[in-house]
Amino acid sequence: MSNPAFGLSTGRSLCYLIIAGVAWGTAGAAASLIFEASDLGPLALSFWRCAGGLVLLLAALALRPAKAAATAEPRRRRLLRIVGTGVGLTVFQTAYFAAVQVTGLAVGTVVTLGAGPVLIAVGARLTMGERLGGGGLAAVAGALTGLAVLVLGGDAGTVRPAGIALALLSAAGYAAITLLTRWLGRDGGGAEALATSAWAFAIAAVLLLPMAAGEGIVPQTAHPAQVVTLLVYVAAIPTALAYALYFAGAAVVRAATASVIMLLEPVSAAAIAVVVLREELTAATVAGTLLLLTAVAGLAVAETRGAANARREAAAHA
């Protein structure tokens, strides 16, 4: 249950996914501040997020210490990883922003993040034979309940069919990325996480550029220093760092486990909203957060125990 391609244990992979989920949760607050301080739209922000993340990852790849040569990944497999991840990332981000515009933040978020684990669990069962078991299914159900309470506990907004369809499309893009990463990483043949992230951002930036240009790619603002600082933060922490950790961790643990751990995103976003943006702490925020954290902890324990059992069985048959 450790991935030779990355040299990661299950425990470290879970830590990577937790950090990524928390980091993703800070992107929403940063985006809100950018929207308030400038006329930058969601598509343009998504483009700058991918382009900035690409620049930072290329710098990291150039500056990292040289490593021993690894086994070359077959061309067809590498092409599948690069194109599949890049297209999936583009669909995931763009459809989500569009869903929020059509049906509101609350409904768009709950449908996207709520449908993601379900699609991933079904896809992992059909394509890779991964089973969650009774405890895992209960944890997923608890996570979805917690997410619904957290996001819909306030103003649910207006439910529009077009927005729901866009949110489901976004969830499908997220599910495709997770399933592809896990499928290619099952045999230890996963590519290096920084390189995978860089290629994904390059493809997403190219695909987003025409839409971002139509929306207005250069922000007009009276606070340029603030906007640039926030853009650099979005590119560095919830993008370059978080996605590199996500791709590394998702190649090791079960796909459904990775998807549920990523529900830490709305938890961290809610915490930032209360602590930093001074939003009211509601009973729904507390209840939803506790349900999500309990579900994530339960899946993490189950994943770690499964890895330990697999190692014992492998040692017994050695």
C-alpha positions in Angstrom: 0.0 0.0 0.0 2.9 2.4 -0.6 3.5 3.7 -4.0 7.0 3.0 -5.4 6.7 5.8 -7.9 6.3 8.4 -5.2 7.9 6.5 -2.2 4.8 7.4 -0.2 3.2 5.4 2.6 -0.5 5.4 3.1 -0.2 7.6 6.2 1.9 10.3 4.4 -0.5 10.2 1.5 -3.4 10.8 3.8 -1.5 13.8 5.3 -0.9 15.2 1.8 -4.6 14.9 0.9 -5.6 16.6 4.2 -3.2 19.5 3.6 -4.5 19.8 0.0 -8.1 19.9 1.1 -7.5 22.6 3.7 -5.4 24.6 1.2 -8.2 24.4 -1.4 -10.6 25.8 1.2 -8.6 29.1 1.3 -9.0 29.7 -2.4 -12.7 30.8 -2.0 -11.9 33.5 0.5 -9.0 34.8 -1.6 -11.3 34.8 -4.7 -14.0 36.7 -2.8 -11.4 39.4 -1.9 -10.2 39.6 -5.5 -13.7 40.0 -6.8 -14.4 42.7 -4.3 -11.2 44.6 -5.1 -11.3 44.3 -9.0 -13.5 43.5 -11.9 -11.8 40.2 -12.6 -14.3 37.4 -13.4 -14.3 33.7 -12.5 -13.0 32.4 -15.8 -10.1 35.0 -15.8 -9.3 34.1 -12.2 -9.2 30.4 -13.1 -6.8 31.1 -16.0 -4.4 33.1 -13.8 -4.7 30.4 -11.2 -3.5 27.8 -13.7 -1.0 30.0 -15.4 0.5 31.1 -12.1 0.6 27.6 -10.7 2.3 26.4 -13.9 5.1 29.1 -13.6 5.7 28.1 -9.9 5.8 24.4 -10.7 8.2 24.9 -13.6 10.5 26.8 -11.2 10.2 24.1 -8.6 11.1 21.4 -11.2 14.1 23.4 -12.4 15.4 24.0 -8.9 14.9 20.7 -7.3 17.9 18.4 -6.7 18.7 15.9 -9.4 17.3 12.4 -8.8 18.3 9.0 -10.1 16.7 8.2 -13.4 13.4 6.4 -13.1 11.8 4.0 -15.4 10.3 5.8 -18.4 6.5 5.9 -18.5 5.2 4.5 -21.8 4.2 7.2 -24.3 0.5 6.2 -24.6 0.2 6.0 -20.8 1.9 9.4 -20.4 -0.3 11.0 -23.0 -3.4 9.6 -21.3 -2.3 11.1 -18.0 -1.4 14.5 -19.3 -4.4 15.1 -21.5 -6.9 13.4 -19.2 -5.8 15.3 -16.2 -5.6 18.7 -18.0 -9.1 18.3 -19.6 -10.6 17.1 -16.4 -9.1 20.0 -14.5 -10.5 22.5 -17.0 -14.0 20.9 -16.9 -14.0 20.8 -13.1 -13.0 24.4 -12.5 -15.0 26.0 -15.4 -18.2 24.1 -14.9 -18.1 24.8 -11.2 -17.7 28.6 -11.7 -20.5 28.5 -14.3 -22.8 26.6 -11.9 -22.2 29.1 -9.1 -23.1 31.9 -11.5 -26.4 30.2 -12.6 -27.7 28.7 -9.4 -25.7 30.3 -6.6 -22.8 29.4 -4.4 -24.6 27.2 -1.9 -26.4 25.0 -4.4 -23.5 24.9 -6.9 -21.1 23.8 -4.1 -23.3 21.2 -2.5 -24.1 19.5 -5.8 -20.5 19.5 -7.1 -18.8 18.4 -3.9 -21.7 16.1 -2.9 -21.9 14.3 -6.2 -18.1 13.9 -6.5 -17.6 11.2 -3.8 -20.7 9.3 -5.1 -19.5 9.3 -8.7 -15.9 8.4 -7.6 -17.1 5.5 -5.4 -19.3 4.1 -8.2 -16.5 4.6 -10.7 -13.9 3.0 -8.5 -16.1 0.0 -7.9 -16.9 -0.5 -11.6 -13.4 0.2 -13.0 -11.0 -1.0 -10.3 -13.1 -3.2 -8.0 -12.5 -1.0 -5.0 -14.8 -1.7 -2.1 -15.6 0.7 0.8 -17.3 -1.8 3.0 -20.1 -1.1 5.5 -18.0 1.4 7.5 -16.8 3.2 4.4 -20.3 3.5 3.0 -21.5 4.9 6.4 -18.6 7.4 6.4 -19.4 8.6 2.9 -23.1 9.0 3.8 -22.1 10.9 6.9 -19.8 13.2 4.9 -22.5 14.0 2.4 -24.9 14.7 5.2 -22.4 17.0 6.8 -21.7 18.8 3.6 -25.4 19.4 3.0 -25.9 20.8 6.5 -22.8 22.9 6.2 -23.5 24.5 2.8 -27.3 24.6 2.9 -27.7 25.5 6.5 -27.9 29.2 5.5 -29.4 30.7 2.4 -29.8 27.9 -0.1 -30.3 30.2 -3.0 -32.3 29.3 -6.1 -32.2 25.8 -7.6 -32.1 26.0 -11.4 -31.9 22.9 -13.6 -29.1 24.4 -15.8 -27.0 25.1 -12.7 -27.5 21.6 -11.4 -26.4 20.2 -14.7 -23.3 22.3 -14.7 -22.5 21.3 -11.1 -22.9 17.6 -12.0 -20.6 18.2 -15.0 -18.0 19.8 -12.6 -18.3 16.8 -10.3 -17.8 14.4 -13.3 -14.6 16.3 -14.2 -13.3 16.0 -10.6 -14.2 12.3 -10.5 -12.4 11.7 -13.8 -9.2 13.3 -12.4 -9.3 11.2 -9.2 -10.1 7.9 -10.9 -7.5 8.4 -13.6 -4.8 9.3 -11.0 -5.7 6.3 -8.8 -5.9 3.9 -11.8 -2.5 4.9 -13.1 -1.0 4.8 -9.7 -2.2 1.3 -8.6 0.8 -0.6 -10.0 3.3 1.9 -8.8 3.7 3.4 -12.2 2.5 6.9 -11.4 4.4 9.8 -12.8 6.1 12.4 -10.5 3.5 14.6 -8.9 5.1 18.0 -9.8 5.4 17.1 -13.5 1.8 15.8 -13.6 0.5 19.0 -12.0 2.6 21.2 -14.4 1.2 19.5 -17.5 -2.3 19.7 -16.1 -2.1 23.4 -15.5 -0.5 24.0 -18.9 -3.3 22.3 -20.7 -6.0 24.0 -18.5 -4.4 27.4 -19.1 -4.4 27.0 -22.8 -8.1 25.8 -22.8 -9.2 28.6 -20.5 -7.3 31.4 -22.3 -10.0 32.2 -25.0 -12.8 32.2 -22.5 -10.8 34.3 -20.0 -9.9 36.8 -22.8 -13.6 37.2 -23.7 -14.4 37.9 -20.0 -11.6 40.3 -19.5 -8.2 38.9 -18.6 -6.5 42.1 -17.2 -8.2 43.3 -13.9 -9.1 46.9 -13.5 -8.6 47.8 -9.9 -7.8 50.7 -7.5 -5.8 48.3 -5.4 -3.3 46.6 -7.7 -0.9 45.5 -5.0 -3.6 43.7 -3.1 -5.0 42.0 -6.2 -1.5 40.9 -7.3 -0.7 39.6 -3.8 -3.9 37.6 -3.7 -3.3 36.2 -7.2 0.2 35.0 -6.2 -1.3 33.4 -3.1 -4.0 31.6 -5.1 -1.4 30.4 -7.6 1.0 29.2 -4.9 -0.9 27.6 -2.0 -4.3 26.3 -3.2 -3.0 25.6 -6.7 0.7 24.7 -7.1 1.2 23.2 -3.7 -2.3 21.7 -3.1 -2.6 20.0 -6.5 1.0 18.5 -6.3 0.1 17.0 -2.9 -3.3 15.9 -4.2 -1.9 14.0 -7.2 0.7 12.4 -5.1 -1.7 11.3 -2.4 -4.6 10.3 -4.7 -2.3 7.8 -6.5 -1.9 5.7 -3.3 -5.2 5.7 -1.3 -8.5 4.5 -2.5 -10.3 6.9 -4.8 -13.4 7.2 -2.7 -11.3 7.9 0.4 -9.4 10.7 -1.4 -12.7 12.3 -2.6 -14.2 12.4 0.9 -11.0 13.8 2.5 -11.2 16.6 -0.1 -14.5 17.6 1.6 -12.2 19.3 4.1 -12.3 22.2 1.6 -15.7 23.5 2.7 -14.7 23.0 6.3 -11.6 25.2 6.0 -13.6 27.7 4.0 -16.2 27.9 6.7 -13.5 28.4 9.4 -11.9 31.2 7.4 -15.3 32.8 6.9 -15.9 32.9 10.6 -12.4 33.7 11.9 -11.1 36.0 9.1 -14.2 37.4 7.3 -16.1 37.7 10.6 -19.2 35.8 9.4 -21.6 34.5 12.0 -20.9 31.1 13.5 -24.2 29.2 13.0 -25.3 25.9 14.4 -25.3 24.5 10.8 -21.7 25.4 10.5 -20.7 23.6 13.7 -22.9 20.5 13.0 -21.8 20.2 9.4 -18.1 20.6 10.3 -18.3 18.0 13.0 -20.0 15.5 10.7 -17.5 16.0 7.9 -14.5 15.8 10.3 -15.8 12.6 11.8 -16.3 11.0 8.4 -12.8 12.0 7.3 -11.3 10.6 10.5 -13.2 7.4 10.1 -12.0 6.9 6.5 -8.4 7.7 7.4 -8.4 5.1 10.2 -10.0 2.5 7.9 -7.4 3.3 5.1 -4.5 3.0 7.5 -5.8 -0.3 8.9 -6.3 -1.7 5.4 -2.8 -0.8 4.5 -1.4 -2.5 7.7 -3.5 -5.6 7.0 -2.3 -5.7 3.4 1.4 -5.6 4.6 0.8 -8.4 7.1 -0.8 -10.5 4.4 2.0 -9.8 2.0 4.6 -10.7 4.7 2.7 -13.9 5.5 2.8 -15.1 1.9 6.4 -14.0 1.3 
